[in-house]
Amino acid sequence: MTQTPPFELSGTVEKVIYRNEKNGYTVLEIQSEDKTITAVGSIPGVSIGEELKLTGNWKNHATFGRQFDVKSFECLMPSTETAILKYLSSGAIKGIGPVFAEKLVQKFGDRTLEVIENEPEKLSLIKGITKSKAQKIAEEFKAVFGLREVIAHLSKYKITPKEAILAFGQWGNQTLDIINENPYRLCEDPIFLDFGLADSISFSMKRPFNDLFRIRAGIFHLILHNVKSGGHTCLPIDKLTDACAKFIGTTAKEVASTLESLKLEGSLIFQIFQEKEFAFLPELYHCESYAAQRLAMMLKFPAQSIIGIKSLIENIENSEGIKYAARQKEAIESALNKGLLVLTGGPGTGKTTTLNAIIKILKQKGEKIYLAAPTGRAAQRMTEVTGEEAKTIHRLLEVEWNPENKQVFRRNEKNLLKCDTLILDEFSMVDSFMFDAILRSLPLSCRLIMVGDENQLPSVGAGNILGDIIHSAKVPTIHLNEIFRQSLKSLIITNAHRIVNGIMPELAIRNNDFFFLEMQDSKHIINTVLDLCCNRLPKTYAYSPLFDIQVLCPGRKGPLGTNELNKELQQVLNPSSKAATQEHRFSWANPNKEYKKEINIGEITLREGDKVMQTRNNYDIPFVRSDGSNSQGVFNGDIGILTKIDKQNNSFSVKFDDKQALYDIDNAIDLELAYSITIHKSQGSEFEAVIIPIFHGPPQLYFRNLLYTAVTRAKSMLILVGIRDIVAKMVENDKKTKRYSGLYHTLMET
């Protein structure tokens, strides 16, 4: 399909409707010839009265009508006295308002902007403008037009205005000088430009292939890639050296020499574990090093023991008619006696029952207990099963963000949590950065109880915290592996244990909570998934397709990946207003036929009523909780309902569990449909009914722990739809995600 060639148009800015200062996204009214048009895109810093030359394409937005989608732009300096007066009166240059604008134009006429830029000392001829103020006005003018120069220069290399804004925010008017000296600085925080784009800039400057800056950038690119996509906190030097030499096309000797330089200057930290040398980013090394030292200190100076534990356990057994298993009692005693515990086990093994006993005894002894989990859904479930308030870890630690838009926590070494015991659930999801923050917030005498399933997928972020702690055998750990009688009735639970032990699940039973619907072709599987979500499960079990049913997929791509399934599910569960007026085969398809506003993001349409997921942490989004309290921050993996699109204010609302979040329209890019989500994204969540399509896909996604994690997300019903042989291959494939990390080794040496 041929692409539409871009259009060009020129005009004067009449109105700035909306502007996001951080990424430059702007909505403008432009007077072009004899008509007013709406222009949208990354158009930072422009103000009323400026003349613009725009390049882009026309589009018809479902909500906001006909718009000119700007791909690039050029600012033409206002040249007439009238245009200059209008521009300066708009407040475009800090320090100049309507009054001073009029005085300046009266004094300097159509040379006003030239005087501000090149002869700022003359501004002090105007009454009320001192020499220092004149200098500040000149600096502000240069900053405004300096940003545009950076945007224009970098656009030649296909670098977006948003990335250019980040660079200018980091280096100011020195941006181009810094890039000319070392274009790979663009790959660093906070810009994180793709290495290939930085390469294109470097090659355009005729820099050598083995430029030292290029080798350094290649090393950091590979390390960061492995941190983000593989969860590694460190890499073996030999593997890193060979991979980098191959990646950038240089010699291993040159890479090794550069690595040694990075080691000497402290940009990387090297450690030897079991006669093998590893390279760490300093922040990850310090996280794991601190965690090992702090755990060792907690073992050396444990929380105060509870006296008479055995009789306290017997009292609960007698009063509640419970008989704890030997390992459950051991776990309770360890938590109350040693003050540090990892409690692990699969579904139905009594983790919750054990945890509730620990909480009950500690409350009897007057201890203040905090409960937390990595996600909102996990915290909500923790509250339901314990009867005690649980918070997300971010909320517990009172997350904030600094001027560089990086998360920081108010709770830290200088502002400790005021609790005697902290209990963390879904601990397999906790990464190195989060564990470091948790430990730094704990009083020295605080108990720490970590609850999780070691057979779940590891954390999305870097690190292998639960696995390393258990493997080290340094921290008291109780594995619960006995399935209790009442849980044996659930085929979800018994099949989960069969899967994790490499045994094929029971697929023929039809009168329990685990069902297998065998079919071979993708079209049949898709239609069955749609029918289950929209008709069969809602009619038979009164399950809500939005709130009770969740489709989980191994991956995003392919006919049965989340990308395609979400389009299909949206079409039947929340069709457009136009589609809803037609005869529809599913009863859930907008029976009231109400009009629903939409947002178009590339090929994806989000509309009012859609189930959506946040795809990255955004600490700027404000929300109101159900209790009326206000805060900010929506996190990667949060699932909610898009409740309202506000055309006039260029905003929309999403309801996430107990909070209503308000988004700017340009932040819609961080949302995706969530009728179907990946199994990785489902970690920490539990759903009444889970549907898993099983079809051919990338071999690296089809392994035992992935299937186990998916099955254990189901609370009341689990339905596999697809190919039996694929299920068997997943059960047989005991591949575990290999993660290089230093916590285990550091614990062993501490």
QUINORFEN-V685053 format. One record per residue. N is the residue number from 0. OMEGA is omega as a letter, one per 40 degrees, with the letter a starting at -180 (* if undefined). BURIAL is b if it has 24 or more other C-alpha atoms within 12 Angstrom, else e. Layout:
BEGIN
N;OMEGA;BURIAL + N;OMEGA;BURIAL
END
This chain:
BEGIN
0;a;e + 1;i;e + 2;i;e + 3;i;e + 4;a;e + 5;i;e + 6;i;e + 7;i;e + 8;i;b + 9;i;b + 10;a;b + 11;i;b + 12;i;b + 13;a;b + 14;i;b + 15;a;b + 16;a;b + 17;i;b + 18;i;b + 19;a;b + 20;a;e + 21;a;b + 22;i;b + 23;a;b + 24;a;b + 25;i;b + 26;a;b + 27;i;b + 28;a;b + 29;i;b + 30;a;b + 31;a;e + 32;a;e + 33;a;e + 34;i;e + 35;i;e + 36;i;b + 37;i;b + 38;a;b + 39;i;b + 40;i;b + 41;a;b + 42;a;b + 43;i;b + 44;a;b + 45;a;b + 46;i;b + 47;i;b + 48;a;b + 49;i;b + 50;a;b + 51;i;b + 52;a;b + 53;i;b + 54;a;b + 55;a;b + 56;i;b + 57;i;b + 58;i;e + 59;a;e + 60;a;e + 61;a;e + 62;a;b + 63;i;b + 64;a;e + 65;a;e + 66;i;b + 67;a;b + 68;a;b + 69;i;b + 70;i;b + 71;a;b + 72;i;b + 73;i;b + 74;i;b + 75;a;b + 76;i;b + 77;a;b + 78;i;e + 79;i;e + 80;a;b + 81;a;e + 82;i;b + 83;i;b + 84;a;b + 85;a;b + 86;a;b + 87;i;b + 88;a;b + 89;a;b + 90;a;b + 91;i;b + 92;a;b + 93;a;b + 94;i;b + 95;i;b + 96;a;e + 97;a;e + 98;i;e + 99;i;b + 100;a;b + 101;i;b + 102;a;b + 103;a;b + 104;i;b + 105;a;e + 106;a;e + 107;i;b + 108;a;e + 109;i;e + 110;a;b + 111;a;b + 112;i;b + 113;i;e + 114;a;b + 115;a;b + 116;a;b + 117;a;e + 118;a;e + 119;a;b + 120;i;e + 121;i;b + 122;a;b + 123;i;b + 124;i;e + 125;a;b + 126;i;e + 127;i;e + 128;i;b + 129;i;e + 130;i;e + 131;i;e + 132;i;b + 133;i;b + 134;i;b + 135;i;b + 136;i;b + 137;i;b + 138;i;b + 139;i;b + 140;a;b + 141;i;b + 142;a;b + 143;a;b + 144;i;b + 145;i;b + 146;a;b + 147;i;b + 148;i;b + 149;i;b + 150;a;b + 151;a;b + 152;a;b + 153;i;b + 154;i;b + 155;a;e + 156;i;b + 157;i;e + 158;a;b + 159;i;b + 160;i;b + 161;i;b + 162;i;b + 163;i;b + 164;i;b + 165;i;b + 166;a;b + 167;i;b + 168;a;b + 169;a;b + 170;i;b + 171;a;b + 172;i;b + 173;a;e + 174;a;b + 175;i;b + 176;a;e + 177;a;e + 178;i;b + 179;i;b + 180;a;e + 181;a;b + 182;a;b + 183;i;b + 184;i;b + 185;i;b + 186;a;b + 187;i;b + 188;e;e + 189;a;e + 190;i;b + 191;i;b + 192;i;b + 193;a;b + 194;a;b + 195;i;b + 196;i;b + 197;i;b + 198;a;b + 199;i;b + 200;a;b + 201;a;b + 202;i;e + 203;i;e + 204;i;e + 205;i;e + 206;a;e + 207;a;e + 208;a;e + 209;i;b + 210;a;b + 211;i;b + 212;a;b + 213;i;b + 214;i;b + 215;a;b + 216;i;b + 217;i;b + 218;a;b + 219;i;b + 220;a;b + 221;i;b + 222;a;b + 223;i;b + 224;a;b + 225;i;b + 226;a;b + 227;a;e + 228;a;e + 229;i;b + 230;a;b + 231;i;b + 232;i;b + 233;i;b + 234;i;b + 235;a;b + 236;a;b + 237;i;e + 238;i;b + 239;a;b + 240;a;b + 241;a;b + 242;a;b + 243;i;b + 244;i;b + 245;a;e + 246;a;b + 247;i;b + 248;i;e + 249;a;b + 250;i;e + 251;i;b + 252;i;e + 253;i;b + 254;i;b + 255;i;b + 256;i;e + 257;i;b + 258;i;b + 259;i;e + 260;i;e + 261;i;b + 262;a;e + 263;a;e + 264;i;e + 265;i;e + 266;i;e + 267;i;b + 268;a;b + 269;i;b + 270;i;b + 271;i;e + 272;i;e + 273;i;e + 274;i;e + 275;a;e + 276;a;e + 277;i;b + 278;i;b + 279;i;b + 280;a;b + 281;a;b + 282;i;e + 283;i;b + 284;a;b + 285;i;b + 286;a;b + 287;i;b + 288;i;b + 289;a;b + 290;i;b + 291;a;b + 292;a;b + 293;i;b + 294;i;b + 295;i;b + 296;i;b + 297;i;b + 298;a;b + 299;i;e + 300;a;e + 301;i;b + 302;a;b + 303;a;b + 304;i;b + 305;a;b + 306;i;e + 307;a;e + 308;a;b + 309;a;e + 310;i;e + 311;i;b + 312;i;b + 313;i;e + 314;i;e + 315;i;b + 316;a;e + 317;a;e + 318;a;e + 319;i;e + 320;a;e + 321;i;e + 322;a;e + 323;i;b + 324;a;e + 325;a;e + 326;i;b + 327;i;b + 328;i;b + 329;i;b + 330;i;b + 331;a;b + 332;a;b + 333;a;b + 334;a;b + 335;a;b + 336;a;b + 337;i;b + 338;a;b + 339;a;b + 340;i;b + 341;i;b + 342;a;b + 343;a;b + 344;a;b + 345;a;b + 346;i;b + 347;a;b + 348;i;b + 349;i;b + 350;a;b + 351;i;b + 352;i;b + 353;a;b + 354;i;b + 355;i;b + 356;i;b + 357;a;b + 358;a;b + 359;a;b + 360;a;b + 361;i;b + 362;i;e + 363;a;e + 364;i;e + 365;a;e + 366;i;b + 367;a;e + 368;i;b + 369;i;b + 370;a;b + 371;i;b + 372;a;b + 373;a;b + 374;i;b + 375;a;b + 376;i;b + 377;i;b + 378;i;b + 379;i;b + 380;i;b + 381;i;b + 382;a;b + 383;a;e + 384;a;e + 385;a;b + 386;i;e + 387;i;e + 388;i;e + 389;i;b + 390;i;b + 391;i;b + 392;i;b + 393;a;b + 394;i;b + 395;a;b + 396;i;b + 397;a;b + 398;i;b + 399;i;b + 400;a;e + 401;a;e + 402;i;e + 403;i;e + 404;i;e + 405;a;e + 406;i;b + 407;a;b + 408;i;b + 409;i;e + 410;a;b + 411;a;b + 412;a;e + 413;a;e + 414;a;e + 415;i;b + 416;a;b + 417;a;b + 418;i;b + 419;a;b + 420;i;b + 421;i;b + 422;a;b + 423;i;b + 424;a;b + 425;a;b + 426;i;b + 427;a;b + 428;a;b + 429;a;b + 430;a;b + 431;a;b + 432;a;b + 433;a;b + 434;i;b + 435;a;b + 436;i;b + 437;a;b + 438;i;b + 439;a;b + 440;a;b + 441;i;b + 442;a;b + 443;a;b + 444;a;b + 445;i;b + 446;i;b + 447;a;b + 448;a;b + 449;a;b + 450;i;b + 451;a;b + 452;a;b + 453;i;b + 454;i;b + 455;i;b + 456;i;b + 457;a;b + 458;i;b + 459;i;b + 460;a;b + 461;i;b + 462;i;b + 463;a;b + 464;a;b + 465;a;b + 466;a;b + 467;a;b + 468;a;b + 469;a;b + 470;a;e + 471;a;b + 472;i;e + 473;a;b + 474;i;b + 475;a;b + 476;i;b + 477;i;b + 478;i;b + 479;a;b + 480;i;b + 481;i;b + 482;a;b + 483;a;e + 484;a;e + 485;a;e + 486;i;e + 487;i;e + 488;a;e + 489;i;b + 490;i;b + 491;a;b + 492;a;b + 493;i;b + 494;i;b + 495;i;b + 496;i;b + 497;a;b + 498;a;b + 499;i;b + 500;i;e + 501;i;b + 502;a;e + 503;i;b + 504;i;b + 505;a;b + 506;a;b + 507;a;e + 508;a;e + 509;a;e + 510;a;e + 511;a;e + 512;a;b + 513;a;b + 514;i;b + 515;i;b + 516;a;b + 517;i;b + 518;a;e + 519;a;e + 520;a;e + 521;a;b + 522;i;e + 523;i;e + 524;a;b + 525;a;b + 526;i;b + 527;i;b + 528;i;b + 529;a;b + 530;i;b + 531;a;b + 532;a;b + 533;a;b + 534;a;b + 535;a;e + 536;i;b + 537;a;b + 538;a;e + 539;a;e + 540;a;e + 541;i;e + 542;i;b + 543;i;b + 544;a;b + 545;a;b + 546;a;b + 547;a;b + 548;i;b + 549;i;b + 550;i;b + 551;a;b + 552;i;b + 553;a;b + 554;a;b + 555;a;b + 556;i;e + 557;a;e + 558;i;b + 559;i;b + 560;a;b + 561;a;b + 562;a;b + 563;a;b + 564;i;b + 565;i;b + 566;a;b + 567;a;b + 568;i;b + 569;a;b + 570;a;b + 571;a;b + 572;a;b + 573;a;b + 574;i;b + 575;a;b + 576;i;b + 577;a;e + 578;a;e + 579;i;b + 580;a;e + 581;i;e + 582;a;e + 583;a;e + 584;a;e + 585;a;b + 586;a;b + 587;a;b + 588;i;b + 589;a;b + 590;a;e + 591;i;e + 592;i;e + 593;i;e + 594;a;e + 595;i;b + 596;a;b + 597;i;b + 598;i;b + 599;i;b + 600;a;e + 601;a;e + 602;a;e + 603;i;b + 604;i;b + 605;i;b + 606;i;b + 607;a;b + 608;a;b + 609;i;b + 610;a;b + 611;i;b + 612;i;b + 613;a;b + 614;i;b + 615;i;e + 616;i;b + 617;a;b + 618;a;b + 619;a;b + 620;a;b + 621;i;b + 622;i;b + 623;i;e + 624;a;e + 625;i;e + 626;i;e + 627;a;e + 628;a;e + 629;i;e + 630;i;b + 631;i;b + 632;i;b + 633;a;b + 634;i;b + 635;i;b + 636;i;b + 637;a;b + 638;a;b + 639;i;b + 640;i;b + 641;a;b + 642;a;b + 643;i;b + 644;a;b + 645;a;b + 646;a;e + 647;a;e + 648;i;e + 649;a;b + 650;i;b + 651;a;b + 652;i;b + 653;i;b + 654;i;b + 655;i;b + 656;a;b + 657;a;b + 658;i;b + 659;a;b + 660;i;b + 661;a;b + 662;i;b + 663;a;b + 664;a;b + 665;i;b + 666;i;b + 667;a;b + 668;a;b + 669;i;b + 670;i;b + 671;i;b + 672;a;b + 673;i;b + 674;i;b + 675;i;b + 676;i;b + 677;i;b + 678;i;b + 679;a;b + 680;a;b + 681;a;b + 682;i;b + 683;a;b + 684;i;b + 685;a;b + 686;i;b + 687;a;b + 688;i;b + 689;i;b + 690;a;b + 691;i;b + 692;a;b + 693;a;b + 694;i;b + 695;i;b + 696;a;b + 697;a;e + 698;a;e + 699;i;e + 700;a;b + 701;a;b + 702;a;b + 703;a;b + 704;i;b + 705;i;b + 706;i;b + 707;i;b + 708;a;b + 709;a;b + 710;a;b + 711;i;b + 712;a;b + 713;a;b + 714;a;b + 715;a;b + 716;i;b + 717;i;b + 718;i;b + 719;i;b + 720;i;b + 721;a;b + 722;a;b + 723;a;b + 724;i;e + 725;i;b + 726;a;b + 727;a;b + 728;i;b + 729;a;b + 730;a;b + 731;a;b + 732;a;b + 733;i;b + 734;i;e + 735;a;e + 736;i;b + 737;i;e + 738;i;b + 739;i;b + 740;a;b + 741;a;b + 742;i;b + 743;a;b + 744;a;b + 745;i;b + 746;a;b + 747;a;e + 748;a;e + 749;*;e
END
